[in-house]
Amino acid sequence: MYKLIHIPKTGGTSLRISGIYGEHKIGYDPKFVNLILIRNPLDRTLSHFKEKSNGEFLSWFEPKYYDYQTNYLIKYLNVKNLEQIKDFIIKNKIITIPTDELTSRMKKLGYNIPHVNKATIEFNPSKEIINLIESKNKLDKELYEWVKSK
């Protein structure tokens, strides 16, 4: 049985609908095979903005959204930094999957995962906004690249 450490806007709803776990917020449990989805930080930030915003990106994008995935895992796993996140994942044999490979990786585990919960607001960010997001998500980018390389 799989348990998801669910970082918002990384694919958790797709897993829940597919029956991977029964609650929307389920966490680390050493008795189960644990799973973390990590999303490209640009895509995750834009998806979060589309779902939660009033339509003005620069007024919405504040420090609590910078390196969101890394900071979420630091707090959730009770560690201090990105290197400790990586060590925790390795030590506890947590399966990490980049969201853009969710369907293919879960298929190898015997699951058919549909893509659901797509944001409906259209937003085409300017190069300035893309650069801002990338500059405030360097740790998330490193985490994402690490997960993709595994």
Secondary structure in CASP SS format (residue, H / E / C, confidence):
PFRMAT SS
TARGET T0000
AUTHOR 0000-0000-0000
METHOD secondary structure of the structure
MODEL  1
M C 1.00
Y E 1.00
K E 1.00
L E 1.00
I E 1.00
H C 1.00
I C 1.00
P C 1.00
K C 1.00
T C 1.00
G C 1.00
G H 1.00
T H 1.00
S H 1.00
L H 1.00
R H 1.00
I H 1.00
S C 1.00
G C 1.00
I C 1.00
Y C 1.00
G C 1.00
E C 1.00
H C 1.00
K C 1.00
I C 1.00
G C 1.00
Y C 1.00
D C 1.00
P C 1.00
K C 1.00
F C 1.00
V E 1.00
N E 1.00
L E 1.00
I E 1.00
L E 1.00
I E 1.00
R C 1.00
N C 1.00
P H 1.00
L H 1.00
D H 1.00
R H 1.00
T H 1.00
L H 1.00
S H 1.00
H H 1.00
F H 1.00
K H 1.00
E H 1.00
K H 1.00
S C 1.00
N C 1.00
G C 1.00
E C 1.00
F H 1.00
L H 1.00
S H 1.00
W H 1.00
F C 1.00
E C 1.00
P H 1.00
K H 1.00
Y H 1.00
Y C 1.00
D C 1.00
Y H 1.00
Q H 1.00
T H 1.00
N H 1.00
Y H 1.00
L H 1.00
I H 1.00
K H 1.00
Y H 1.00
L H 1.00
N C 1.00
V C 1.00
K C 1.00
N C 1.00
L H 1.00
E H 1.00
Q H 1.00
I H 1.00
K H 1.00
D H 1.00
F H 1.00
I H 1.00
I H 1.00
K H 1.00
N C 1.00
K C 1.00
I C 1.00
I E 1.00
T E 1.00
I E 1.00
P E 1.00
T H 1.00
D H 1.00
E H 1.00
L H 1.00
T H 1.00
S H 1.00
R H 1.00
M H 1.00
K H 1.00
K H 1.00
L C 1.00
G C 1.00
Y C 1.00
N C 1.00
I C 1.00
P C 1.00
H C 1.00
V C 1.00
N C 1.00
K C 1.00
A C 1.00
T C 1.00
I C 1.00
E C 1.00
F C 1.00
N C 1.00
P C 1.00
S C 1.00
K H 1.00
E H 1.00
I H 1.00
I H 1.00
N H 1.00
L H 1.00
I H 1.00
E H 1.00
S H 1.00
K C 1.00
N C 1.00
K H 1.00
L H 1.00
D H 1.00
K H 1.00
E H 1.00
L H 1.00
Y H 1.00
E H 1.00
W H 1.00
V H 1.00
K H 1.00
S H 1.00
K C 1.00
END
